[in-house]
Amino acid sequence: MIGFGIAEILILLWIAVSIAALFSLRQRPLNDIARVLWAALIVTVPVLGAIAFWVVDPKAGESGGVG
């Protein structure tokens, strides 16, 4: 019984983190291919895909320079 409750919590966590990452993805200035690839990664890799989205910070590479 307890194991089933933990599984439900993990699934809800995965859904919540994925939705938050997808909403954040909508606001990032990325080209269409990058946006589709990030969305696929966020949805298909449980929790780690969404966490990778925030850790890698895809918009950082588009600045073209330091500062």
mmCIF file of the C-alpha atoms, coordinates in Angstrom:
data_MODEL
# 
_entry.id   MODEL 
# 
loop_
_atom_site.group_PDB 
_atom_site.id 
_atom_site.type_symbol 
_atom_site.label_atom_id 
_atom_site.label_alt_id 
_atom_site.label_comp_id 
_atom_site.label_asym_id 
_atom_site.label_entity_id 
_atom_site.label_seq_id 
_atom_site.pdbx_PDB_ins_code 
_atom_site.Cartn_x 
_atom_site.Cartn_y 
_atom_site.Cartn_z 
_atom_site.occupancy 
_atom_site.B_iso_or_equiv 
_atom_site.pdbx_formal_charge 
_atom_site.auth_seq_id 
_atom_site.auth_comp_id 
_atom_site.auth_asym_id 
_atom_site.auth_atom_id 
_atom_site.pdbx_PDB_model_num 
ATOM 1  C CA . MET A 1 1  ? 0.000  0.000  0.000   1.00 0.00 ? 1  MET A CA 1 
ATOM 2  C CA . ILE A 1 2  ? 2.737  2.454  0.956   1.00 0.00 ? 2  ILE A CA 1 
ATOM 3  C CA . GLY A 1 3  ? 4.728  1.657  -2.181  1.00 0.00 ? 3  GLY A CA 1 
ATOM 4  C CA . PHE A 1 4  ? 1.723  2.479  -4.333  1.00 0.00 ? 4  PHE A CA 1 
ATOM 5  C CA . GLY A 1 5  ? 1.381  5.886  -2.653  1.00 0.00 ? 5  GLY A CA 1 
ATOM 6  C CA . ILE A 1 6  ? 5.031  6.675  -3.301  1.00 0.00 ? 6  ILE A CA 1 
ATOM 7  C CA . ALA A 1 7  ? 4.623  5.714  -6.959  1.00 0.00 ? 7  ALA A CA 1 
ATOM 8  C CA . GLU A 1 8  ? 1.642  8.055  -7.256  1.00 0.00 ? 8  GLU A CA 1 
ATOM 9  C CA . ILE A 1 9  ? 3.610  10.897 -5.702  1.00 0.00 ? 9  ILE A CA 1 
ATOM 10 C CA . LEU A 1 10 ? 6.528  10.335 -8.097  1.00 0.00 ? 10 LEU A CA 1 
ATOM 11 C CA . ILE A 1 11 ? 4.194  10.301 -11.095 1.00 0.00 ? 11 ILE A CA 1 
ATOM 12 C CA . LEU A 1 12 ? 2.547  13.533 -9.950  1.00 0.00 ? 12 LEU A CA 1 
ATOM 13 C CA . LEU A 1 13 ? 5.987  15.061 -9.383  1.00 0.00 ? 13 LEU A CA 1 
ATOM 14 C CA . TRP A 1 14 ? 7.041  14.050 -12.902 1.00 0.00 ? 14 TRP A CA 1 
ATOM 15 C CA . ILE A 1 15 ? 3.896  15.604 -14.394 1.00 0.00 ? 15 ILE A CA 1 
ATOM 16 C CA . ALA A 1 16 ? 4.243  18.826 -12.380 1.00 0.00 ? 16 ALA A CA 1 
ATOM 17 C CA . VAL A 1 17 ? 7.929  19.310 -13.179 1.00 0.00 ? 17 VAL A CA 1 
ATOM 18 C CA . SER A 1 18 ? 7.346  18.508 -16.862 1.00 0.00 ? 18 SER A CA 1 
ATOM 19 C CA . ILE A 1 19 ? 4.472  20.976 -17.146 1.00 0.00 ? 19 ILE A CA 1 
ATOM 20 C CA . ALA A 1 20 ? 6.511  23.688 -15.429 1.00 0.00 ? 20 ALA A CA 1 
ATOM 21 C CA . ALA A 1 21 ? 9.432  23.065 -17.796 1.00 0.00 ? 21 ALA A CA 1 
ATOM 22 C CA . LEU A 1 22 ? 7.159  23.118 -20.852 1.00 0.00 ? 22 LEU A CA 1 
ATOM 23 C CA . PHE A 1 23 ? 5.658  26.462 -19.792 1.00 0.00 ? 23 PHE A CA 1 
ATOM 24 C CA . SER A 1 24 ? 9.157  27.808 -19.240 1.00 0.00 ? 24 SER A CA 1 
ATOM 25 C CA . LEU A 1 25 ? 10.167 26.471 -22.670 1.00 0.00 ? 25 LEU A CA 1 
ATOM 26 C CA . ARG A 1 26 ? 7.381  28.489 -24.316 1.00 0.00 ? 26 ARG A CA 1 
ATOM 27 C CA . GLN A 1 27 ? 8.904  31.705 -23.019 1.00 0.00 ? 27 GLN A CA 1 
ATOM 28 C CA . ARG A 1 28 ? 12.484 30.996 -24.127 1.00 0.00 ? 28 ARG A CA 1 
ATOM 29 C CA . PRO A 1 29 ? 13.717 32.534 -27.390 1.00 0.00 ? 29 PRO A CA 1 
ATOM 30 C CA . LEU A 1 30 ? 14.651 29.315 -29.241 1.00 0.00 ? 30 LEU A CA 1 
ATOM 31 C CA . ASN A 1 31 ? 14.297 28.228 -32.836 1.00 0.00 ? 31 ASN A CA 1 
ATOM 32 C CA . ASP A 1 32 ? 11.633 25.639 -33.706 1.00 0.00 ? 32 ASP A CA 1 
ATOM 33 C CA . ILE A 1 33 ? 13.982 22.654 -33.931 1.00 0.00 ? 33 ILE A CA 1 
ATOM 34 C CA . ALA A 1 34 ? 15.540 23.353 -30.526 1.00 0.00 ? 34 ALA A CA 1 
ATOM 35 C CA . ARG A 1 35 ? 12.088 23.877 -29.011 1.00 0.00 ? 35 ARG A CA 1 
ATOM 36 C CA . VAL A 1 36 ? 10.807 20.544 -30.371 1.00 0.00 ? 36 VAL A CA 1 
ATOM 37 C CA . LEU A 1 37 ? 13.905 18.660 -29.207 1.00 0.00 ? 37 LEU A CA 1 
ATOM 38 C CA . TRP A 1 38 ? 13.686 20.134 -25.709 1.00 0.00 ? 38 TRP A CA 1 
ATOM 39 C CA . ALA A 1 39 ? 9.964  19.362 -25.507 1.00 0.00 ? 39 ALA A CA 1 
ATOM 40 C CA . ALA A 1 40 ? 10.619 15.738 -26.543 1.00 0.00 ? 40 ALA A CA 1 
ATOM 41 C CA . LEU A 1 41 ? 13.382 15.410 -23.942 1.00 0.00 ? 41 LEU A CA 1 
ATOM 42 C CA . ILE A 1 42 ? 11.246 16.950 -21.196 1.00 0.00 ? 42 ILE A CA 1 
ATOM 43 C CA . VAL A 1 43 ? 8.303  14.653 -21.905 1.00 0.00 ? 43 VAL A CA 1 
ATOM 44 C CA . THR A 1 44 ? 10.132 11.388 -22.569 1.00 0.00 ? 44 THR A CA 1 
ATOM 45 C CA . VAL A 1 45 ? 12.806 11.390 -19.846 1.00 0.00 ? 45 VAL A CA 1 
ATOM 46 C CA . PRO A 1 46 ? 11.035 11.366 -16.474 1.00 0.00 ? 46 PRO A CA 1 
ATOM 47 C CA . VAL A 1 47 ? 12.054 14.270 -14.234 1.00 0.00 ? 47 VAL A CA 1 
ATOM 48 C CA . LEU A 1 48 ? 15.661 14.345 -15.491 1.00 0.00 ? 48 LEU A CA 1 
ATOM 49 C CA . GLY A 1 49 ? 14.633 15.858 -18.845 1.00 0.00 ? 49 GLY A CA 1 
ATOM 50 C CA . ALA A 1 50 ? 12.932 18.777 -17.130 1.00 0.00 ? 50 ALA A CA 1 
ATOM 51 C CA . ILE A 1 51 ? 15.791 19.236 -14.666 1.00 0.00 ? 51 ILE A CA 1 
ATOM 52 C CA . ALA A 1 52 ? 18.294 19.175 -17.538 1.00 0.00 ? 52 ALA A CA 1 
ATOM 53 C CA . PHE A 1 53 ? 16.307 21.941 -19.241 1.00 0.00 ? 53 PHE A CA 1 
ATOM 54 C CA . TRP A 1 54 ? 16.887 24.270 -16.301 1.00 0.00 ? 54 TRP A CA 1 
ATOM 55 C CA . VAL A 1 55 ? 20.479 23.173 -15.636 1.00 0.00 ? 55 VAL A CA 1 
ATOM 56 C CA . VAL A 1 56 ? 21.656 23.507 -19.247 1.00 0.00 ? 56 VAL A CA 1 
ATOM 57 C CA . ASP A 1 57 ? 19.792 26.818 -19.745 1.00 0.00 ? 57 ASP A CA 1 
ATOM 58 C CA . PRO A 1 58 ? 19.301 26.690 -23.527 1.00 0.00 ? 58 PRO A CA 1 
ATOM 59 C CA . LYS A 1 59 ? 19.056 30.472 -23.920 1.00 0.00 ? 59 LYS A CA 1 
ATOM 60 C CA . ALA A 1 60 ? 22.566 31.004 -22.500 1.00 0.00 ? 60 ALA A CA 1 
ATOM 61 C CA . GLY A 1 61 ? 24.277 29.794 -25.673 1.00 0.00 ? 61 GLY A CA 1 
ATOM 62 C CA . GLU A 1 62 ? 22.519 32.385 -27.845 1.00 0.00 ? 62 GLU A CA 1 
ATOM 63 C CA . SER A 1 63 ? 24.028 35.475 -26.234 1.00 0.00 ? 63 SER A CA 1 
ATOM 64 C CA . GLY A 1 64 ? 27.101 35.347 -28.453 1.00 0.00 ? 64 GLY A CA 1 
ATOM 65 C CA . GLY A 1 65 ? 29.549 36.531 -25.864 1.00 0.00 ? 65 GLY A CA 1 
ATOM 66 C CA . VAL A 1 66 ? 30.373 37.243 -22.292 1.00 0.00 ? 66 VAL A CA 1 
ATOM 67 C CA . GLY A 1 67 ? 28.523 40.014 -20.493 1.00 0.00 ? 67 GLY A CA 1 
# 
